[in-house]
Amino acid sequence: MSEENRRHPRVDIKVPVNVSSGNNTLPGTITNLSDGGAALEFVPDLGRRDIAFEIGSSVEIDSEETAPLPGSVVRSYDGGIVNDYKKR
């Protein structure tokens, strides 16, 4: 999806977070953010190439800077995921 087709403009940032789904928790970094979602990147354990979050998984993003934020995985890419926020 091109920038012109996005509903919400994205801002490039670097915020360390923990992303959890069920019993899986991985440290990661939010790399860009919008009103509708976030892109997150992970540094997997040595030798591990897979990301523990499947498309459609409910996840919670937690950081020292914000309250926990629920969402769901809408896309994955090599080393990361894209998350849509759940409306409360």
KOLMIVO-695982 format. One record per residue: residue number from 0; x, y, z of N, C-alpha, C in turn. Coordinates in Angstrom, 2 decimals. Layout:
BEGIN
(pt NUM,(X,Y,Z),(X,Y,Z),(X,Y,Z))
...
***
This chain:
BEGIN
(pt 0,(0.86,-1.17,0.00),(0.00,0.00,0.00),(0.91,1.23,0.00))
(pt 1,(0.67,2.15,-0.90),(1.49,3.36,-0.98),(1.05,4.37,0.07))
(pt 2,(1.94,5.32,0.35),(1.63,6.37,1.32),(0.33,7.10,0.95))
(pt 3,(0.09,7.29,-0.35),(-1.09,8.03,-0.78),(-2.39,7.30,-0.44))
(pt 4,(-2.33,5.95,-0.34),(-3.53,5.16,-0.07),(-3.79,4.92,1.42))
(pt 5,(-2.90,5.34,2.28),(-3.07,5.12,3.72),(-4.16,6.02,4.28))
(pt 6,(-4.94,5.47,5.21),(-5.95,6.27,5.90),(-5.33,7.25,6.87))
(pt 7,(-4.25,6.82,7.52),(-3.59,7.64,8.53),(-2.12,7.80,8.18))
(pt 8,(-1.60,9.02,8.22),(-0.16,9.20,7.97),(0.66,8.50,9.05))
(pt 9,(1.80,7.97,8.65),(2.71,7.29,9.58),(3.89,8.18,9.91))
(pt 10,(4.37,8.00,11.16),(5.52,8.75,11.65),(6.61,7.74,12.01))
(pt 11,(7.82,7.94,11.51),(8.94,7.07,11.87),(9.39,7.39,13.29))
(pt 12,(9.49,6.33,14.12),(9.95,6.48,15.50),(10.74,5.24,15.89))
(pt 13,(11.37,5.27,17.03),(12.04,4.10,17.60),(11.68,4.05,19.08))
(pt 14,(10.72,3.17,19.43),(10.27,3.03,20.82),(10.39,1.56,21.21))
(pt 15,(11.20,1.24,22.24),(11.29,-0.15,22.69),(9.98,-0.59,23.35))
(pt 16,(9.55,-1.81,23.04),(8.29,-2.35,23.57),(8.45,-3.84,23.85))
(pt 17,(7.48,-4.38,24.56),(7.29,-5.83,24.67),(5.96,-6.13,24.00))
(pt 18,(5.94,-7.17,23.17),(4.72,-7.55,22.47),(4.34,-8.96,22.95))
(pt 19,(3.10,-9.09,23.42),(2.63,-10.35,23.99),(1.40,-10.87,23.27))
(pt 20,(1.34,-12.20,23.17),(0.16,-12.90,22.67),(0.15,-14.25,23.35))
(pt 21,(-0.87,-14.50,24.17),(-0.89,-15.75,24.93),(0.34,-15.83,25.82))
(pt 22,(1.08,-16.93,25.70),(2.30,-17.12,26.50),(3.55,-16.59,25.83))
(pt 23,(3.44,-16.05,24.62),(4.59,-15.53,23.89),(4.78,-14.04,24.17))
(pt 24,(5.97,-13.66,24.57),(6.32,-12.25,24.72),(7.68,-12.06,24.09))
(pt 25,(7.78,-11.05,23.21),(9.05,-10.74,22.57),(9.35,-9.26,22.74))
(pt 26,(10.62,-8.92,23.01),(10.99,-7.51,22.98),(11.09,-7.07,21.53))
(pt 27,(10.71,-5.85,21.28),(10.77,-5.32,19.92),(10.88,-3.81,19.94))
(pt 28,(10.74,-3.22,18.78),(10.80,-1.78,18.61),(9.70,-1.35,17.67))
(pt 29,(8.90,-0.36,18.08),(7.97,0.26,17.14),(8.81,1.11,16.20))
(pt 30,(8.70,0.86,14.90),(9.50,1.60,13.92),(8.71,2.70,13.24))
(pt 31,(7.39,2.55,13.16),(6.55,3.66,12.71),(5.17,3.49,13.29))
(pt 32,(4.46,4.61,13.36),(3.22,4.68,14.12),(2.23,5.57,13.40))
(pt 33,(0.94,5.22,13.50),(-0.12,6.07,12.98),(-1.30,5.97,13.93))
(pt 34,(-2.37,6.70,13.64),(-3.57,6.60,14.46),(-4.23,5.23,14.32))
(pt 35,(-3.91,4.48,13.27),(-4.56,3.19,13.04),(-3.72,1.98,13.35))
(pt 36,(-2.41,2.14,13.55),(-1.59,0.96,13.79),(-0.12,1.30,13.95))
(pt 37,(0.68,0.24,14.01),(2.11,0.39,14.22),(2.85,-0.72,13.50))
(pt 38,(4.07,-0.43,13.06),(4.97,-1.46,12.55),(5.99,-1.74,13.64))
(pt 39,(6.23,-3.02,13.90),(7.15,-3.43,14.95),(8.20,-4.36,14.39))
(pt 40,(9.43,-4.21,14.86),(10.51,-5.10,14.45),(11.06,-5.81,15.67))
(pt 41,(11.56,-7.02,15.44),(12.08,-7.86,16.51),(13.49,-8.29,16.18))
(pt 42,(14.28,-8.52,17.22),(15.58,-9.16,17.08),(15.42,-10.52,17.74))
(pt 43,(15.26,-11.57,16.93),(15.01,-12.89,17.52),(16.24,-13.42,18.25))
(pt 44,(15.99,-14.39,19.14),(17.09,-15.07,19.82),(18.04,-15.64,18.78))
(pt 45,(19.29,-15.77,19.15),(20.30,-16.29,18.24),(19.84,-17.60,17.61))
(pt 46,(19.85,-17.64,16.29),(19.46,-18.83,15.56),(17.96,-18.95,15.29))
(pt 47,(17.16,-18.09,15.88),(15.70,-18.17,15.67),(15.30,-17.16,14.60))
(pt 48,(14.63,-17.62,13.57),(14.24,-16.76,12.45),(12.74,-16.48,12.42))
(pt 49,(11.95,-17.27,13.14),(10.50,-17.10,13.06),(10.03,-16.06,14.07))
(pt 50,(8.93,-15.44,13.77),(8.28,-14.51,14.68),(7.07,-15.24,15.26))
(pt 51,(6.83,-15.09,16.55),(5.84,-15.90,17.26),(4.40,-15.44,17.05))
(pt 52,(4.17,-14.44,16.22),(2.82,-13.89,16.10),(2.29,-14.09,14.69))
(pt 53,(1.21,-14.86,14.59),(0.58,-15.16,13.31),(-0.35,-14.01,12.90))
(pt 54,(-0.61,-13.89,11.60),(-1.58,-12.91,11.12),(-2.93,-13.25,11.75))
(pt 55,(-3.59,-12.23,12.27),(-4.86,-12.40,12.96),(-4.73,-12.57,14.47))
(pt 56,(-3.51,-12.81,14.96),(-3.29,-12.97,16.40),(-3.62,-11.68,17.15))
(pt 57,(-4.25,-11.83,18.30),(-4.42,-10.69,19.19),(-3.11,-10.49,19.93))
(pt 58,(-2.66,-9.25,19.99),(-1.42,-8.92,20.68),(-1.64,-7.72,21.59))
(pt 59,(-0.73,-7.58,22.54),(-0.74,-6.39,23.39),(0.67,-5.81,23.37))
(pt 60,(0.74,-4.51,23.10),(2.01,-3.80,23.05),(2.15,-3.02,24.35))
(pt 61,(3.29,-3.20,25.01),(3.53,-2.56,26.29),(4.88,-1.85,26.25))
(pt 62,(4.90,-0.60,26.72),(6.16,0.14,26.82),(6.15,0.96,28.08))
(pt 63,(7.31,1.48,28.43),(7.40,2.36,29.60),(6.72,3.69,29.35))
(pt 64,(6.49,4.03,28.09),(5.96,5.34,27.73),(4.44,5.38,27.57))
(pt 65,(3.79,4.20,27.47),(2.34,4.19,27.24),(1.68,3.09,28.06))
(pt 66,(0.38,3.17,28.18),(-0.40,2.08,28.76),(-0.42,0.92,27.77))
(pt 67,(-0.65,-0.31,28.23),(-0.74,-1.44,27.29),(-1.79,-1.17,26.21))
(pt 68,(-1.44,-1.53,24.98),(-2.29,-1.23,23.84),(-2.64,-2.53,23.12))
(pt 69,(-3.92,-2.94,23.13),(-4.31,-4.16,22.43),(-4.43,-3.93,20.93))
(pt 70,(-4.22,-4.98,20.17),(-4.35,-4.89,18.72),(-4.35,-6.27,18.11))
(pt 71,(-4.21,-6.33,16.79),(-4.11,-7.60,16.11),(-3.13,-7.48,14.96))
(pt 72,(-2.46,-8.59,14.65),(-1.47,-8.63,13.59),(-2.19,-8.66,12.25))
(pt 73,(-1.89,-7.69,11.38),(-2.53,-7.65,10.06),(-1.56,-7.98,8.93))
(pt 74,(-0.26,-7.95,9.22),(0.73,-8.27,8.19),(2.04,-8.61,8.88))
(pt 75,(2.82,-9.49,8.27),(4.14,-9.78,8.80),(5.15,-9.62,7.67))
(pt 76,(6.38,-9.38,8.05),(7.48,-9.27,7.09),(8.72,-9.80,7.77))
(pt 77,(9.80,-9.97,7.04),(11.02,-10.55,7.59),(11.49,-9.72,8.78))
(pt 78,(11.31,-10.26,9.98),(11.77,-9.58,11.18),(10.75,-8.72,11.88))
(pt 79,(9.50,-8.70,11.40),(8.55,-7.82,12.07),(7.10,-8.09,11.73))
(pt 80,(6.24,-7.27,12.33),(4.80,-7.36,12.10),(4.20,-5.96,11.97))
(pt 81,(3.01,-5.89,11.41),(2.22,-4.66,11.39),(0.97,-4.95,12.21))
(pt 82,(0.66,-4.05,13.12),(-0.42,-4.22,14.08),(-1.49,-3.15,13.85))
(pt 83,(-2.75,-3.56,13.86),(-3.88,-2.62,13.87),(-4.40,-2.54,15.28))
(pt 84,(-4.69,-1.35,15.74),(-5.21,-1.16,17.09),(-6.65,-1.63,17.15))
(pt 85,(-7.01,-2.21,18.28),(-8.41,-2.56,18.52),(-9.09,-1.35,19.12))
(pt 86,(-10.27,-1.07,18.64),(-11.05,0.06,19.18),(-11.66,-0.37,20.50))
(pt 87,(-11.56,0.47,21.50),(-12.14,0.18,22.81),(-13.50,0.80,22.92))
***
